[in-house]
């Protein structure tokens, strides 16, 4: 199972997911053959009333086993009420290829 699949599985098993998109953005940083940089957009009722920091901590806790295997994870977390159905655009890494 790829690292991306492991992350997706952990998220869907641990959050009530209204929307999820996990993008492997490694090609913007380290080259196409790696799984080092990801962007996760996650909409969940579990984030209702939580600060951005608390939301990210919840995700990090769920991904504790996978986190040592990648370099970066950009998180965009929303409650269903906040969700505007638009995935944020990432900017290329200045130090990558």
C-alpha angles and dihedrals in degrees: 000000000000121000089248090055091048091053092047091049094050092049096047092046094050107036134051094241120208091169134357133178121174115188124192101220096174091117088066091056119016107012134277099282098065138080099212107116126045138173117208122193108188130178114191140155085227088076096057109128095001127122120241090256093053091047092052091047090055091053093046090051092053092047096044093122095047099043097081088057098064137046104221142014119187108203127204107178126181140170113232090256092055097044115113095182092244123118111218116247118241125222121227118261112255092214098046134086 
